[in-house]
Amino acid sequence: MRIFIEGSVGAGKTFLATLLHNLFKLDYKEANVLVGSDGVSINGDSVYDWSLPGDIIIDRWLKERGIFSANQQLDPEFKKPREDDLIILLVDSSENLEKNRSIRGRPYEFDPSITKEDLRDFDEYFYREFRKYCKEHNIRWYELSWKN
């Protein structure tokens, strides 16, 4: 089974992916490292940060702001969800996400010019558009909310 971890910047994707890797001995791969890599395929029992829907939503948001995205060259088949995939959407409030981003020492994920205000907008945009995309394409996902 392939497991994809989704959520806004600072939602805990890497933490959960690492935890699943350690608990269940799943191969762990950061999807942002895989994007654009030659000869890389996503298969086997692995856990990944991000999924195709997440990449598409991020790319749309970046394009709307005129920021280049490596995902613009992404082949849609690269991480196309399969029936047996599990997509976990980590959900949290912008206030908690902002706190998490400040703790880790960098407020941005994509581009240093992105501000805290931009990321608050991204939080709302990402969750709304992710759910919408998955519903439109009949992709199942499960939501997990961290309680602080």
ROGUMAR-178004 format. One line per field, with one value per residue: x, z, y of N, C-alpha, C in turn. Coordinates in nm, 4 decimals. Layout:
REM residues N
n_X X  ...
n_Z Z  ...
n_Y Y  ...
ca_X X  ...
ca_Z Z  ...
ca_Y Y  ...
c_X X  ...
c_Z Z  ...
c_Y Y  ...
END
This chain:
REM residues 148
n_X 0.0836  0.0488  0.1089  0.0080  0.0848  -0.0790  -0.1334  -0.1288  0.1469  0.3543  0.1852  0.2567  0.3353  0.5848  0.6605  0.4535  0.4903  0.7484  0.7050  0.5240  0.6946  0.8910  0.7346  0.6058  0.7924  0.7914  0.9024  1.0294  0.9744  1.0425  0.8221  0.8692  1.1323  1.1252  0.9911  1.0286  1.2508  1.4573  1.3661  1.2435  1.0065  0.6871  0.6020  0.5333  0.5386  0.5216  0.5658  0.4785  0.5508  0.3186  0.1010  -0.0323  -0.2775  -0.2203  0.0176  -0.0803  -0.2617  -0.0910  0.0739  -0.1127  -0.1742  0.0758  0.1214  -0.0852  0.0206  0.2391  0.4762  0.7423  0.7148  0.8466  0.6782  0.5452  0.6386  0.5590  0.4559  0.1269  0.0667  0.2582  0.2296  -0.0217  -0.3126  -0.3909  -0.6349  -0.5876  -0.4432  -0.3705  -0.4639  -0.3838  -0.5075  -0.3797  -0.5201  -0.5407  -0.5699  -0.5086  -0.3802  -0.2515  -0.0919  0.0706  0.2091  0.3487  0.5088  0.6691  0.8124  0.9759  1.1521  1.1463  0.9309  0.8295  0.7673  0.8014  0.9126  1.1279  1.0186  0.7560  0.5128  0.3947  0.1281  0.0651  0.0875  -0.1190  -0.3343  -0.2786  -0.3201  -0.6035  -0.6834  -0.5530  -0.6726  -0.9449  -0.9378  -0.8064  -0.9859  -1.1997  -1.0833  -1.0269  -1.2863  -1.4021  -1.2515  -1.2973  -1.1337  -1.0361  -0.9871  -0.8642  -0.9268  -0.7271  -0.6978  -0.4799  -0.4602  -0.3819
n_Z 0.0000  -0.0805  0.0917  0.1189  0.2547  0.3292  0.3545  0.4761  0.4831  0.7482  0.8782  0.9725  0.8088  0.7417  0.9943  1.0513  0.8338  0.8846  1.1320  1.0590  0.8876  1.0700  1.2511  1.0934  0.9196  0.6598  0.3423  0.3209  0.1429  0.0425  -0.1366  -0.2634  -0.3284  -0.5189  -0.7338  -1.0658  -1.0839  -1.2708  -1.3913  -1.1565  -0.9837  -0.8285  -0.6214  -0.4576  -0.1019  0.0471  0.2088  0.1539  0.1430  0.0375  -0.2547  -0.5825  -0.6106  -0.4151  -0.5147  -0.7519  -0.6546  -0.5068  -0.7150  -0.8713  -0.6941  -0.6664  -0.9330  -0.9640  -0.8181  -0.9596  -0.9212  -0.9910  -1.0276  -0.9626  -1.0103  -1.2415  -1.4503  -1.4023  -1.4715  -1.4967  -1.4534  -1.2851  -1.0023  -0.9794  -0.8051  -0.6904  -0.6559  -0.4180  -0.2649  0.0194  0.1256  0.3504  0.4956  0.6731  0.8970  1.0204  1.2076  1.0767  1.2667  1.4378  1.2445  1.1663  1.4035  1.4196  1.1908  1.2661  1.4762  1.3519  1.2220  0.9615  0.7654  0.5189  0.2449  -0.0210  -0.1504  -0.0669  -0.0703  0.0030  0.2263  0.5751  0.5650  0.3050  0.3383  0.5192  0.3518  0.1704  0.3325  0.3675  0.0977  0.0086  0.1596  0.0907  -0.1949  -0.2275  -0.1199  -0.2953  -0.5477  -0.5083  -0.4686  -0.7193  -0.8830  -0.7867  -0.5805  -0.2915  0.0447  0.3783  0.6681  0.9218  1.2281  1.4183  1.7626  1.9641
n_Y -0.1176  0.2221  0.5187  0.8471  1.1585  1.4508  1.8077  2.1473  2.3817  2.3113  2.1381  1.8909  1.6828  1.5604  1.4690  1.2782  1.1016  1.0087  0.8843  0.6770  0.5400  0.4507  0.2957  0.0991  0.0102  0.1069  0.2159  0.5394  0.8324  1.1577  1.3402  1.5827  1.5681  1.3775  1.4879  1.5594  1.4003  1.1848  0.8675  0.7859  0.6052  0.5691  0.3343  0.0201  -0.0604  0.2192  0.5399  0.8745  1.2260  1.4531  1.4322  1.3630  1.5230  1.7213  1.8362  1.9488  2.1418  2.3101  2.3991  2.5442  2.7550  2.8797  2.9591  3.1460  3.3522  3.4221  3.2834  3.0677  2.7169  2.3982  2.1941  2.2506  2.1088  1.8585  1.5321  1.4289  1.1599  1.0750  1.0579  0.9494  0.8704  0.5415  0.2783  0.1386  0.3136  0.5202  0.8288  1.0693  1.3511  1.6038  1.8192  2.1469  2.4544  2.7871  2.9430  2.7558  2.6301  2.8437  2.8857  2.6413  2.6686  2.8834  2.7736  2.5846  2.7428  2.8475  3.0270  2.9700  2.7406  2.7100  2.9357  3.1991  3.4567  3.4447  3.5479  3.5554  3.6263  3.5488  3.2721  3.2208  3.2689  3.0656  2.8372  2.8275  2.8187  2.5828  2.3652  2.3909  2.3680  2.1214  1.9324  1.9778  1.9099  1.6351  1.5333  1.5919  1.4243  1.1769  1.0712  0.9137  1.0213  1.0655  1.2512  1.3879  1.5376  1.7288  1.7736  2.0337
ca_X 0.0000  0.1187  0.0444  0.0459  0.0502  -0.1113  -0.1660  -0.0637  0.2836  0.3608  0.0786  0.3147  0.3470  0.7126  0.6542  0.3700  0.5548  0.8604  0.6464  0.4760  0.8147  0.9542  0.6446  0.5662  0.9060  0.7612  1.0017  0.9848  1.0301  0.9856  0.7772  0.9283  1.2608  1.0973  0.9360  1.1253  1.3635  1.4555  1.3624  1.1877  0.8664  0.6271  0.5350  0.5742  0.4844  0.5979  0.4939  0.5272  0.4997  0.2455  0.0424  -0.0633  -0.3700  -0.1511  0.1090  -0.1605  -0.3162  0.0221  0.1139  -0.2127  -0.1594  0.2000  0.1010  -0.1697  0.1053  0.3509  0.5966  0.7741  0.7044  0.9055  0.5676  0.4912  0.6868  0.5191  0.3682  0.0131  0.0647  0.3718  0.1819  -0.1659  -0.3615  -0.4478  -0.7476  -0.5432  -0.3669  -0.4291  -0.4230  -0.4200  -0.5029  -0.3611  -0.5952  -0.5175  -0.6056  -0.3972  -0.3073  -0.1601  0.0061  0.1663  0.2930  0.4390  0.6063  0.7663  0.8965  1.0769  1.2515  1.1288  0.7872  0.7899  0.8000  0.8219  0.9852  1.1553  0.9425  0.6202  0.4969  0.2998  -0.0063  0.0489  0.0672  -0.2550  -0.4191  -0.2524  -0.3855  -0.7455  -0.6894  -0.5101  -0.7716  -1.0660  -0.9148  -0.7704  -1.1115  -1.2748  -1.0166  -1.0462  -1.4270  -1.4240  -1.1799  -1.3323  -1.0164  -1.0723  -0.8872  -0.9083  -0.8775  -0.6749  -0.6755  -0.3947  -0.5136  -0.2721
ca_Z 0.0000  -0.0804  0.1804  0.0906  0.3629  0.2753  0.4499  0.4478  0.5322  0.8935  0.9319  1.0331  0.7078  0.7568  1.1228  1.0388  0.7399  0.9565  1.2328  0.9888  0.8401  1.1833  1.3110  1.0038  0.8318  0.5226  0.2773  0.3283  0.0379  0.0332  -0.2751  -0.3275  -0.3822  -0.6346  -0.8446  -1.1703  -1.0853  -1.3827  -1.3607  -1.0248  -0.9870  -0.6966  -0.6099  -0.3397  0.0264  0.0817  0.2591  0.0826  0.1662  -0.0781  -0.3544  -0.7045  -0.5858  -0.3420  -0.6080  -0.8445  -0.5807  -0.4787  -0.8422  -0.9074  -0.6041  -0.7027  -1.0630  -0.9425  -0.7592  -1.0493  -0.8686  -1.0660  -0.9523  -1.0268  -1.0454  -1.3723  -1.5445  -1.3481  -1.5496  -1.4108  -1.4217  -1.1975  -0.8712  -0.9910  -0.7002  -0.7262  -0.5702  -0.2868  -0.1962  0.1341  0.1347  0.4797  0.4932  0.8071  0.9022  1.1386  1.1878  1.0340  1.3865  1.4769  1.1378  1.1747  1.5202  1.3799  1.0954  1.3370  1.5580  1.2709  1.1814  0.8279  0.7459  0.3819  0.1979  -0.1652  -0.2010  0.0465  -0.0762  0.0516  0.3605  0.6654  0.5128  0.1894  0.3852  0.5737  0.2341  0.1174  0.4181  0.3309  -0.0430  -0.0055  0.2112  0.0091  -0.3297  -0.2189  -0.1056  -0.4202  -0.6515  -0.4810  -0.4952  -0.8641  -0.9484  -0.7170  -0.5053  -0.1493  0.1397  0.5174  0.7385  1.0567  1.2879  1.5365  1.8742  2.0449
ca_Y 0.0000  0.3503  0.6155  0.9848  1.2496  1.5830  1.9136  2.2740  2.3982  2.3070  2.0529  1.7716  1.5770  1.4893  1.3989  1.1593  1.0101  0.9467  0.7963  0.5570  0.4700  0.3829  0.1970  -0.0092  -0.0201  0.1466  0.3000  0.6789  0.9170  1.2918  1.3561  1.7001  1.5247  1.2936  1.5658  1.5898  1.3064  1.0912  0.7257  0.7575  0.5639  0.5589  0.2057  -0.0530  -0.0167  0.3380  0.6560  0.9918  1.3610  1.5059  1.3432  1.4372  1.6357  1.8272  1.9046  2.0288  2.2570  2.3999  2.4582  2.6455  2.8694  2.9476  3.0238  3.2641  3.4561  3.4466  3.2192  2.9461  2.5925  2.2802  2.1056  2.2845  2.0086  1.7293  1.4462  1.3937  1.0176  1.0465  1.0151  0.9309  0.7799  0.4127  0.2418  0.0911  0.4183  0.5887  0.9687  1.1261  1.4972  1.6597  1.9441  2.2294  2.5950  2.8732  2.9879  2.6483  2.6105  2.9539  2.8565  2.5323  2.7216  2.9680  2.6850  2.5173  2.8406  2.9036  3.0434  2.9362  2.6069  2.7105  3.0516  3.2887  3.5817  3.4222  3.6047  3.4897  3.6541  3.4600  3.1358  3.2127  3.2542  2.9326  2.7382  2.8214  2.7766  2.4444  2.2710  2.4022  2.3167  1.9804  1.8571  1.9945  1.8307  1.4926  1.5005  1.5968  1.3146  1.0535  1.0249  0.9092  1.0663  1.0651  1.3699  1.3706  1.6685  1.7291  1.8531  2.0912
c_X 0.0885  0.0382  0.0990  -0.0029  0.0351  -0.1382  -0.0918  0.0772  0.2818  0.2563  0.1317  0.3293  0.4736  0.7143  0.5742  0.4333  0.6701  0.8105  0.5970  0.5921  0.8762  0.8662  0.6227  0.6742  0.8736  0.8763  0.9480  1.0549  0.9613  0.9493  0.8402  1.0676  1.2383  1.0515  1.0477  1.2441  1.3492  1.4522  1.3046  1.0422  0.8160  0.5491  0.5831  0.5079  0.5673  0.5057  0.5606  0.4699  0.4384  0.1951  0.0153  -0.1649  -0.3028  -0.0577  0.0329  -0.2127  -0.2052  0.0636  0.0167  -0.1944  -0.0342  0.1847  0.0172  -0.0892  0.2281  0.4824  0.6191  0.7642  0.7698  0.7963  0.5116  0.5342  0.6448  0.4238  0.2531  0.0060  0.1682  0.3279  0.0313  -0.2134  -0.4199  -0.5577  -0.7039  -0.4582  -0.4446  -0.3745  -0.4756  -0.4007  -0.4947  -0.4230  -0.5641  -0.5566  -0.4835  -0.3151  -0.2067  -0.0535  0.1127  0.2616  0.3942  0.5467  0.7114  0.8609  1.0071  1.1751  1.2425  0.9791  0.7384  0.8277  0.8486  0.9172  1.0071  1.0731  0.7994  0.6117  0.4023  0.1567  -0.0357  0.0171  -0.0691  -0.3551  -0.4029  -0.3231  -0.5312  -0.7623  -0.6601  -0.6185  -0.8994  -1.0468  -0.8765  -0.8965  -1.1920  -1.2152  -1.0429  -1.1908  -1.4537  -1.3617  -1.2001  -1.2103  -1.0542  -0.9538  -0.9492  -0.8473  -0.8383  -0.6441  -0.5889  -0.4625  -0.3963  -0.3192
c_Z 0.0000  0.0076  0.1468  0.2043  0.3036  0.3871  0.4132  0.5061  0.6847  0.9576  0.9993  0.9380  0.7282  0.8867  1.1099  0.9445  0.8077  1.0621  1.1691  0.9369  0.9539  1.2423  1.2225  0.9027  0.6845  0.4688  0.2793  0.2220  0.0423  -0.1113  -0.3410  -0.3810  -0.5114  -0.7550  -0.9426  -1.1746  -1.2002  -1.3320  -1.2261  -1.0413  -0.8445  -0.6937  -0.4836  -0.2141  0.0772  0.1364  0.1998  0.1406  0.0350  -0.1690  -0.4788  -0.6788  -0.5131  -0.4305  -0.7028  -0.7768  -0.5511  -0.6054  -0.8850  -0.8244  -0.6401  -0.8353  -1.0488  -0.8867  -0.8432  -1.0012  -0.9460  -0.9740  -1.0310  -1.0730  -1.1836  -1.4782  -1.5026  -1.4408  -1.4583  -1.3746  -1.3152  -1.0622  -0.8707  -0.8845  -0.7588  -0.6252  -0.4298  -0.2112  -0.0776  0.1340  0.2667  0.4709  0.6368  0.8101  1.0321  1.1052  1.1425  1.1534  1.4306  1.3716  1.1424  1.2919  1.4864  1.2846  1.1666  1.4223  1.4747  1.2065  1.0408  0.7996  0.6104  0.3504  0.0541  -0.2123  -0.0851  0.0454  -0.0253  0.1971  0.4463  0.6163  0.3921  0.2351  0.4518  0.4600  0.1756  0.1991  0.3765  0.1891  -0.0567  0.0393  0.1271  -0.1265  -0.3302  -0.2108  -0.2353  -0.5307  -0.6309  -0.5069  -0.6447  -0.9362  -0.8777  -0.6494  -0.3581  -0.0636  0.2784  0.5859  0.8807  1.1110  1.4126  1.6424  1.9571  2.1839
c_Y 0.1244  0.4457  0.7534  1.0728  1.3885  1.6813  2.0389  2.2749  2.4024  2.2175  1.9266  1.6546  1.4938  1.4103  1.2698  1.0574  0.9361  0.8486  0.6663  0.4730  0.3882  0.2729  0.0751  -0.0475  0.0047  0.2300  0.4431  0.7608  1.0527  1.3164  1.4773  1.6698  1.4470  1.3737  1.5994  1.4966  1.2084  0.9476  0.6909  0.7171  0.5517  0.4287  0.1370  0.0016  0.0995  0.4454  0.7793  1.1198  1.4055  1.3951  1.4269  1.5496  1.7522  1.9072  1.9960  2.1549  2.3573  2.4731  2.5683  2.7724  2.9496  3.0223  3.1510  3.3810  3.4859  3.3884  3.0900  2.8255  2.4807  2.1856  2.1353  2.1833  1.8680  1.6560  1.4026  1.2460  0.9816  0.9916  0.9986  0.8317  0.6512  0.3796  0.2015  0.1934  0.4733  0.7305  1.0229  1.2767  1.5462  1.7991  2.0171  2.3730  2.6743  2.9201  2.8816  2.6234  2.7195  2.9330  2.7470  2.5820  2.8061  2.8833  2.6222  2.6131  2.8938  2.9112  2.9945  2.7920  2.6121  2.8198  3.1483  3.4181  3.5665  3.4651  3.5204  3.5090  3.5657  3.3181  3.1182  3.1947  3.1139  2.8247  2.7186  2.7661  2.6269  2.3475  2.2725  2.3348  2.1687  1.8946  1.8606  1.9069  1.6817  1.4500  1.4946  1.4772  1.1804  0.9887  1.0262  0.9538  1.0623  1.1859  1.3340  1.5089  1.6525  1.8163  1.9018  2.1190
END
